[in-house]
Amino acid sequence: LGPIAIDVVQRARSDAAGPSLYRTARGLKRIFEGSVEMVRGGVDETAGGAQVVACPVAASLRNVGIGAQGAIRRAGGSELEAAIASVSTPLAENSATLVPGGQ
């Protein structure tokens, strides 16, 4: 399962320990194996046809133009920027917001 799975479970369920921690991590692994695909390369080159692309951002949604955020926002174009502009900021910690993907 790896240390990342354990870390995710501990953040989501701080009371999980021992067998409960392991079962929860194993369950998360099964969920994500069937529904998440990791692809090597830049999102601007490989996201064609993707239903969802995760974009890490600061709570202010400020576009710093570098890394994954910069690549996603460049690829999404003005339609994505308009959708992002309509989101209330600052975002809550550890939150997720869905917006249309743009181009």
Beta strands, then each sheet from edge to edge (+ up, - down):
end
